[in-house]
Amino acid sequence: MDRLQAMEIFTRVVETNSFSKTADMLDLPRGTVSNLIRSLEEHVGVRLLNRTTRSVSVTEDGAQYYERCVRILAEISDAESSLSNKRSSPTGTVRVDTSGTIARTLLIPALGQFYHAYPHINLRLGLSDRNIDMIQDGVDCVIRMGSLEESSLVARRIGSARMVVCASPAYLEEYGTPATLEDLAQHRAVNYVSSSTGRTFPFEFLKNDETVTVQMESLLAVNDGSAYIAAGVEGYGIIQPSRFMVTELIAQGRLREILTDCPCPSTPLSILYPHRQNLNSRIRAFTEWVTDLAHAHPDLRT
């Protein structure tokens, strides 16, 4: 039995509560995962996991062993990084979850620079606008827009996204161009709906250093950023996206920025990771790269 491999697999099973998820995450047969856990339990002489046909849970002894395994694996990772010069040439997989719009407009166009600097890092991008359980889903870090809910995650603010109001030329030709906030009452929006709460976000503006909200009528509401922008391009209503997400569409004339005399508040861009996680060199490299990428973007600078 490879004891370190067994410890890594054990920690993953505890975090995912699933043999199958762990096997998929580590690209191993499920039988291998089960056999290694069984061998590990025989080696330490106690039951680490309670198993039923539907669930897996950690025992009291297993919980104590898990905490020690996490520390041991983190120390080994750091030791290997320092001894093998991985800080300058990190190796391995980084699992990132973010929205499709952030991936499409910010990350993917710059990945050539990332792979030039870190040719041995393998990125796995999961795309969603919903909050996920990072431990359960085996994700190393998450990139999110907007205010963050209180949680056990460590949040690092890497940018501040400038918001804009825009619409398609076809929509403006048919319904006219609003010149004031009061004019919005005569228009319709594409509304954005929170995947976690089901709440529709109003438009937000700054007036006398205070945020004022405008709730607009809508025939269409979506809960995905890419669909939200696409609906605006197709003329279904006015939208209020982050400007960095629509810069090219504005330059191409497919969207037109409006209400430029009515400033919008900025919204934070953050990267999050589990509090207990001791960042290894590859995750640290990705985090620093994303931070530098955001700081260099004119529509994301804090």
N, C-alpha and C positions, 0 to 999 in steps of 0.2 A: 504493500500500500504506500502510495506517495502521500505522506502525512500532510504536507503543505497544500497539495491539491485537494485532499479531503477536507481540510479546514476551510479552504476557499469555497468549496461546494457547500459545506455546511452553513457558512454565513449567508450564502445566496439563498439557500432553502429557507432559512429563518426569515430573511427579508422579504421573500416573495410568497411564503406560506405555500409553496408548490414545488414538487419534484419536476413536473412537466415544464413550468416556466424556467426553472433553473437549467434544465437540460437544453431548452431552446436557446437561452441566453448564452450558454457556454459551448453551444454546438456539440453536445454530447448525447449519446443514447440515454434514454430514461433509465434503462437497466444499469448503466454504469454509475449514474448518480445514486440510485438506490443501494447498489452494492458497496460503493465507497462510504456512504453514510453508515451502513451496517458494520463495515469493517472498522470505521472510526469508533463506533459505540463499543464494539468488542475490545478495541485497544484501550479506551479510557475506562471501561468497566462499568459504565452507567448508560441509561437510556437518555438520549439527548432530545429526541423528538417523539411526540405522540402522533400516531398515524391512524386515520380512519379512511373509509372508502371515499370520503368527500373532502377531507381537510387534513392539514398538517399544522401542528402547533408545537412550540418549544416547551420543554419541561423546565422545572426550576433549575436543575443542574445544567441543562442545556443553555439557559439564559446566561448563567454565570460564565460558562465556557465560551459562549458567543462573544461576550464583551472582551475576553482575553484574546480570542482569535482575531478580532478586529484590530486590536492594538498590535499584535504580533505581525499580522500581514502588512499593516501600515509601516511598521518599523523595517521589515524586510524590503518593502518597496523603496523606501527612502535610502536604505543602505545600498541596494543594488544601483539606484540612480546615481548616487555619489561615486561609487566605485567604478561603474562602467561608463561614466561620462554621459549618462542619459539626460542630464540637465541641458546639455547643448544639442543632443540628438535623441529626443524622447521617442519611445517605441510603444506601439500597442493601439488599442481601440478606445475612442472616446464616444460615449453615447449621449447625444444632445437632443433635447426636445424643444421645439420652438414653433411659431406659427408659420404657415406657408408663405405669407407675405414677407416676413422677416427673412426667411430662407431665400426667397426668390429675389428680393430687392437689395439685401445687404450681404448675406453670407456667400451665396453661390457665385456671384460675379467676382468675388475677391478670393475664392478658394485656390486659384493658381498661385497667389502670393503665399498662402498658408502652406501648400504642399511643397513649394520651393524651399521654404524655411524648415519645414518638418516633414520630410519625405517618407518617414517610417510610421507616421500616425494615420490610423484608419478611422475616419469619421463615420458615424451612423446617425443620420438626421431623422428624427421622428417629428412629424408635422401635425400639429393640432392647436386649436385655440382654447382648448379646455384645460383646467388644472388637472394634473396627474399626480399619482402617488409615486414619487421618484424611487422609493425603496422597492415597492411592489413591482414597478415596471423596469427596474434595473437601469435607471437613467443616471448618468454622472452629473449633468448640469442642465439647467433650463434657462432659456432666454425669453423674457416676457415684457410686454408693454403694459403700462398703466400702474395704478396704485396697487400695492400688494397687501394681501390679507395677513394677519398675524399668524405665524407658523413657527415650527422648529427649524425651518430652513435658514441658511445664511444667505442674505441678499446683498449683492454688490451693485450699486447703481453705476452704470457705465455710460449713460447718455441721457439727454433730455430732448425728446422728439417734438419738433415744431409742428403744430396742427394747422391745416388749411381747410377752407371751404371751397368746394369746386363742383362743377357739373359739366355735362357734355355740351358741345356746341348745339346739338340738335335739341336738347331740352331747353336751353336758353333761347333758342330761336322760336320755339313754340310757346314758352310760358313767360319769357322776358327775364331780365337780369335784375335780381334784388339789389337795391342800393343801401338799404338800412336793415337793421334787425327786425323792425316792425314789418318790413315787406315780406319776411319769411312766412308770415301767417297766410299769404296768398300762394304759397308754394308747397310742394311735397318733397319728402326726403326718402332716401333708402335708409331704413333704420337698422341699427346694429344691436343684436340681442346677445346678452351674456350667456355663454354655454352653461355656466355653473348656477346662475340665479334665475335665468329666464327674463331678466330685467332689460328693458329697452333703454339704451343710453341716449340722453338728450344731447343736443348741440351745446357747446360751451364757449363763452366769449368773456373777454376781460373788459370791464367797464369801471372806470375810476378805481383801478387796482383791486376790484372785486370780481369774482366769477359769477356770471349770470347764465342761466340755462334757458334754452328754447326747445320746447317739445314740438316737433312738426308732425303734420299728418303724413301718412305713408300708406302706399299700396303694397309695399314689399319690405320685409324684414328678414335679415339673414344672421347667422351666427358664425360666419367664416370671413376672415379678412379679405381673402382673394375674391370671394364671391361678392363681397360688399363693394370693392373697387370695380369689379367687372359690371355690376349692376349700374353703377354711376356712369361708366363709359357707354353703356347701352341706352342711357337716357331715362332710366326709371325714376330718377330723383336726384336731389342734391345730397352730397356726401361730405363728411368731415374726417378725412384720414390724416395720418402722419405724412408730412410732405415728402420725406425720403422714400415713401412707398409709391408715390405718384409722380416723381420728378420727370421721368422719361415720358410718361403719358401727357404731362403738361407741355413738355418740349415738342412732342409730336403733334400737339393740337387736338388730341383725343379727349382731354379734359381741359377746362378753363378755370383758372383761379378767380374767385369772386369775393366780394366783401373784404377787400384787402385793407380797407380803413377800419375794420372791426377786428382787432387782434384776438387771437385764440390762445388759451393757456397751453403750455407745453405739458407733455406727459412723460414720466420716467421710463427709461429702458434699463432693465436689470438682468443680471445673471445670478442664478440661485443654485445652491448645492446643499446636500445634507450636512447638518451641523456636526455630526460625528465623523464625517469623512475627512481624513488627512489627505489633502490634495497631492496626488502623485505628480510627477514631472509632466506627463502628457496632458493631464487636465489643467495644470497650472499654465502650460504653454498655450493651450487653446483659450483659456480665460484671458490671458494677457493679450493675445492676438485680437480677440473680439473687442476688448477694451480699447486697444489702439485704433482698431477699425472705426469704432463709434466716435472716438475723440477726433479723428481726422475728417469725419463727414460734416459738411457745413450745416446740415439740418438736424444733427444729433449732438452737437457740442453742448456741454453743460454750461 
